[in-house]
Each structure stands twice: as structure tokens, then as C-alpha cells.
Amino acid sequence: MPVHFRKYGALSGLLLAAACQRATYPTTSAPPVVPGVARELAEFRKQTISRVRYEVELTVLADKAAPVRAQEAIQFNLLPTHAPVQLDFKGTAGQLHSLTINGQPAALDYRQEHLVLPAAALRAGHNVVHIGLDAGDLSLNRNADYLYTLLVPDRARTVLPVFDQPNLKATITLSLTVPAAWQAVANGPLHDSLRADGQKTYHFLPSDSISTYLFSFAAGRFTPVQRTVAGRPMNFYHRETDTTKIRLSVPVIFRLHGEALAFLENYTGIAFPFQKFDFTAIPDFQYGGMEHVGNIDYKASSLFLDEGATKDQLLARQNLIGHETAHMWFGDLVTMQWFNDVWMKEVFANFMADKMNPEASAGPAQLLKFVTDHYPTAYAVDRTAGANPIRQPLENLQDAGSLYGNIIYHKAPIMMRQLERLMGEKPFQEGVQEYLRKYAHGNATWPDLITILDAHTPADLQAWNQVWVNQPGRPVFDYELTPKGGQPTQLVIRQHAEDGSDRLWPQQFEVTLMYPGGPVELPVNMNQRVVSLPLPAGQPAPSYVLLNSQGLGYGVFPVAPQAADNLATLSDPVARASTYIALFENMLNGRGYAPRPLLDRYLAQTAHETNDLNIKLLTGQLSDIYWKFLKPAQRTALAPAMEKALWQAMQQQPRPGEQKLYFKAYQSIALTPEAQARLYDIWQSQKAPGLVKLTEDDYTALALALAVRDYAAPQPILPQQLARITNVDRRQRLEFLMPALSPDVATRDAFFASLKQEKNREKEAWVQSALGYLHHPLRAATSEKYLPESLNLLEEIQLTGDIFFPAGWLQSTLGSYQTPTAARTVRDFLAARPNYNPQLRAKLLQAADDLFRAEKLAM
């Protein structure tokens, strides 16, 4: 009997295990076949499909019009659902040539952007599918002598049939045949390469297990450079021809990657988790960078700098490299389950990049970079009627591109820094390490992370998360000094939601009391709607109070008139930056200085501001006020004084970088014939003023600035500048821009009309630059007529362009208008479309915010 019972107990356990296994099978019917990648489909596939592997053979001919021939093998395990399997493919039926399922030919069933595999041809367990096709071109970014993939968030399906969702990770084995003179790099290490018939075939080993949006290769006429950094071999591919940029940049690029890897291994406690670490510089890449496992792609101009680079450009390069390297852990090692949490990988990448800033040990320099990078850009979205929360819902992956923007790239790092401050640096780091260990090589959600972090702190992170992450907007602050017996004894600070809702943003920041004997800084834990701070005993009343003096508080902070009048006396550059930002935000809210009085104060401050990051911030805001919030007659009247002040400020700077920032501001606002003649002389002679160092790109920008002003040069400026450029990629860019800057209105009309064709929008960075010149304030009178059609194209641009293109298209189009008729065009467009795509509606409201505010502010 005892033996019998033991056997029976073992059998019961097996039956129970089998029942539990059966319970994991999908209980819902097969999802419908609909365009895109619906969340319902993604969840069903995650339950039924596992162990995915792709083997891909691609043949790319030198003629970029020729199709890319492809053979694809997909292996996967399948639970017995008796349902068809949908492969995502955004192409045409004509591209698909053959289909074999488990060794048997099958009919091609292509519909609604899916290749549907019949249930009868599939089996429980292991399946192998072979597909012959012409690969899709949409995301191959083909050029005359190079190409590269960019497949985030759902563009892998535009190239090949795949399971295009982040939580079905797979290995990818690629064989790539290209012209013999081309180099090639991919996710996996190179196994070998073979030449035959004027072509070269690169065989790559299987990649690490990655999400489909990280599938990547680049091929073309690239120059390969190899270095070993701290024992790790790295390969760098580029097309730069400027020998000075190469000499000055290449060693730094390798060094910065090595430093970033060392920092992240130390912070996370996890060694670099993938097979190899290469990177490629792409001319006019759509983003600053993209974190492909095994081969990060970068915009070439962000990496290659020369002796004319400003300190801000150098720091921006370091931050970019840190950001993309951080993604190896945050996004690539641990990936979001669904793209509603795409912001998680971006916030960690930015957060880590800020931490590894080479000046981090200096404290104030790193803090100033953080403040000037993130706060103005986050506010530019969060103040608008189209503001979105950090975490957004997403029902179909085809809409994922609209989730990207400055909230996830800039508000989210602010939120994360507040979270770290709330928890403490050590508990926060320990929580992050636990999260990475637990979900390594898998997928996780933001609630998964919050649950882990919550166990490392007594704070209520769930409530904190609700207002900071799940809702948009920001608070507005006010304060008063409460007297007792004729002397102020406490500082009372209040916050309310800018949108009128009943919300509270728990956060920490500093206030500085400005006493005649020196400043006194006090910490503020703003965990209530009203917080009172006792003032130092025995002190007289402060001359004035500077709220958020270290810049880390989030919201609209009031600025005392005495602070605005004493900007030159604020010795702390972070306090100055925080004050500049607060002055500008209050101006936009109509509760501080009007545009012209604020511009006067900013202009006076140019004689005193010497910090490069603050010069960039100050002159950027000054230029915004000048072009967006002053009427044309005001600009004309003010131009001589503006030009004089900026030129003098440039001359007073002791270093080339700061001089260059003021020179760029001068170039931006130059209106008088004298200023334009000065710029022309600099361009023509190729002799920069003072200590300023101007590169070929700078002289091209100067030529474009003169062209948009219709400067009457003896010979047309842009053809002369084109003749000076030897790099083929930079020549092609200028050739593309030239019609948008033509003095002839009909030529500009024809250029805009050409953008209605998708093929003319392939180089998105070029298009955005061209639109900026086409819609420059000096051209607004003849360009406003383009606005209705620009808005009509927006839905198509979202479908055909990369993730940042819709917002970039809108900002480049609407960013400089201030007329009531332009504002009416936007309002009428939205009013006529009550069911318009909500994400695109939000992007449009964000881009039009300055236009709407100009109606009230530009008097």
C-alpha cells in the first residue's frame, strides 16, 4: 500500500502538471487579420509561439532600383491551437514568390499586411517555413553606394515576413550578397566572405537573441577601422573624407565607447551581454543613433567633429555614445513587453548617459548639462494642449512611432532623477540591478520595475507613479514670505496643476534666500500642496527668493523681479540657467515679462554670460522671442541693437567655443544690410572672425542663411558653396536644399509640390532642413499657402516615414509662424476632422503651441 500510494501520488503530480500546462494554452479564438500588428495578435502569438529563429539570405545589386532578392527560413515552436499563424509583412502580394511549410508547398495567402499560414499545414511543436520573395525597400534606406536598415518600431515587417513584436525575441542568421567593393556589418559576428561574379557574399554567424526591431545590417562603400579598447575588439565603419575630422574624432569615438562600457558594467554589475560591439556612422541618419545589438548606427555629423566644435557639441557626442551604449543593457538585454513601454529603454539610456558624463565628478557642470538639455525641451511639449503622459496606451504597433517624442526623451529622465532622489542613489541602483538580473535576455514592463523598486524604499511609489508617469502636465508654483512681528519667519510655497486639475507632483528641489550677506540655500520636499519652510533665525528679510535654484524641480516657478534685474550677479551657472528657463516659461504663460521686456533683459545679459551651455540656452530663447513673438516691424526696429549686442558679446569671450555660439546667434538674427554684408564677407573670404573656427558645414550653413535672406551677391551664393564641397554626401544634401532656398517663388512652389511624392521624402533630415528654410519667417508671406496641404500629408507621412518624421515635419512647417491666419488653418483642419488620429492630433497641437501663443503675445 505505501508503494501504491507513492506511485499514485507521482501520477497525480504528473496529471496536475499536465493540467497546468494545458491551462497555459490560449483560451481565446484566433485573432482577426487586420493591418499592422494588433496587441490582440501579439498577445496570442506570445502565448502560442516560442523559440523563433530566422535565417535570411539577401542579394543587393548595385542598381538601387533593382529588387533585393530574399530567401527566408523561419523556425518556431507552436502550441496546438488549431489556428492559422500570421506573419507580419507590410508589402505587396507580388513580392511573395514561394512558400513552403514543413517541407510541403503551400498557397500564398496574403491579406491585410499579413502572410497567413494555414493551420492544416502546421503542427504542434517545431515548424519550419521557407519563403522566397523580393524584400521590401521601405526601410532599407538604399543609396547609390550604400544602404542600411532602420526597423524600429515595426519596420522589420516592411523588409521580410516576421513576428514583429518585441517579446518574441529570436536569433537571426544573415547571408548578405552585395557589390564586391562594399563592406558589410550586421548583428552577428562575421563568419566568412566569398567573392564571385563581381559580388561578395558575407556570411554572418547567428545573432544574439534579439527583438525584430533590432535586426540590422549596413553595407556599402564604408571605410572600416578596427581598434581594441580594454581588451575588446571594436569595428567602426564610416564614409567621412575630411582628414581633420577623422584624425581628431576617431580616437575619441573609440575611447568614449570604452569608457561607456566600463561605466555600465560597473553600475549594472553585469558584463557586456552580447557577442560583439561595432558601430557605423551613417550620413544624414534619421536619428542621432540606434542601438542595434552588434552594430550601433549613428548620424555621422554627430560623431565627426573638428577643431571648430563647441564644448556643447563635444558633450552632446559623449552623451549620444553613452545613450546608445546604455541601450545594450536597457532595451537590448531587457526589452519592453510591448511598445507602450518604449519610453523605459529611452529614459534609462538618457539617465545613464547623464550619469557617465565625463564632468560628472565636477557636480555643477554635469547638473547644468542635465538642466539645459532636458527641462526646456520637456516643457515645450508638456505645456501644450497636446501633451502626452510618459506611459501611453498602444493598441496597434503601426501607431508606435507616435509615442516617441520629447516627453520620453526629456521629461522621463527628470522623473527618473526625482525617483532616484526619493529613494536614494544606493537603493535605486540595487533595485535596477535586481531588475536587470531578473529579466535578462527577456522582456519586462514598467510595473515590473516599479514593483522591484518599491521593495527598496518605504515611499509609496505606486501613488508617485500615477501622477508622474501615467498623466501629462506640470504644476505651477507660487510663494510668499509670511511675516510675524514685522519680520518674515517662513516661506510658504504652493503648487497647483497648470491644467486646473486636482493633482499634486511630489518632488524635491532647492530654494535660495538672497541675503545682503550672501545666499542661503534650503531644501524643499514638496510632498504637499502647500509647504512651509522656516527661515534662518536672526536674519533680516531676504532681498529676494530664488525658487528652484538648482534647477531640478519640475514646473513653472515664479521669478522675483529682483532676480530678473540681477541676472548678472548670479554667480552659479545652474541658478542662472534655472532662472532663464523660468523667465521664458512665465512669459509664455502670460504671467511674467512680456516678450519685448524679457528680450531686453536677455540682450543685456549677453554682455555677462560666459558659460557655453548657458550661452546656448540664452541665445536660443532670445532667438525664439525675436522670430516668434515680435512682429516684423518690431524685429526690423530692434535688429541694429540686437546685432551690435551679440557681436560685442562674441568679441568679449576669451575662448573659441563661446565666441562661436554668439556668432551663430548673430548669424541667426541678422537683418540689417550691414550685418548681412559682414556675413557675406566672412563666407566669401573663408575667414572667421576673432577666435571663431568655422568648418565646411558652418560655411554651408552661412551660405544658406544668406540665401534665405535673398542677399544680393555678385554671383549666386549656393552654387559657389556647392563647388567648394568635395564630400559626395554633403554635396547631395546641398543640392537637395537649393530649390527650397531659391529666390524664385515658382521654384519653391515646385519644390514643395515634389514632397507630395514619397520618393522625394526619403532623406528625412534633408526634408526637415528644407522645410525650415521654406517656412522661414522671412518667407512666411509666400509659404503660408503650403500649410493646408502640409497638414493633409501628415497621415501619409506617419505611414511612410520613420518615427520622428511626423513631429519633425510639423515643427519644421509650423515652428516659425505667428499669424492669425496660420493659427486658423490649424484649428480649421482639426475642427473638420473630429475623429482624427489622436496621436497625430497631439503632435499637431504640440507643434502649433507657439503659433497659438503668438496670437496673444506678439502684439
Secondary structure, DSSP 4 states (H G I P E B T S, - for coil): -HHHHHHHHHHHHHHHHHHHHHHTS--SPPPP--SS-BHHHHHHHHHHEEEEEEEEEEE--SSTTS-EEEEEEEEEEE-S--S-EEEE--S-GGGEEEEEETTEE----EETTEEEEPGGG--SEEEEEEEEEEEP-TTT---SSEEE---TTTTGGGTS-B--STTS-EEEEEEEEEETT-EEEESSPEEEEEEETTEEEEEEPPPPSB-GGG--EEEES-EEEEEEETTEEEEEEE----HHHHHHHHHHHHHHHHHHHHHHHHHHS----SS--EEEEETT-SSSEE--TTEEEEEHHHH---TT--HHHHHHHHHHHHHHHHTTTBTTTEEESSGGGHHHHHHHHHHHHHHT-TTGGGSHHHHHHHHHHHHHHHHHHHTSTT---SS---SBGGGGGGG-SHIIIIIHHHHHHHHHHHH-HHHHHHHHHHHHHHHTTEEE-HHHHHHHHHTT-SS-HHHHHHHHTSS---EEEEEEEEEETTEEEEEEEEEEETTS-S----EEEEEEEEETTEEEEEEEEE-SSEEEEEPPTT----SEEEETTTS---SB----HHHHHTGGG---HHHHHHHHHHHHHHHHTTSS--HHHHHHHHHHHTTT---HHHHHHHHHHHHHHHHHSS-HHHHHHHHHHHHHHHHHHHHH-SSHHHHHHHHHHHHHH--SHHHHHHHHHHHHHT--STT----HHHHHHHHHHHHHTT---SS-HHHHHHHH---HHHHHHHHHHGGGG-S-HHHHHHHHHHTTSGGGGSSHHHHHHHHHHHT-GGGHHHHGGGHHHHHHTHHHHHHHS-TTHHHHHHHHHHTT---HHHHHHHHHHHHT-TT--HHHHHHHHHHTHHHHHHHHH--
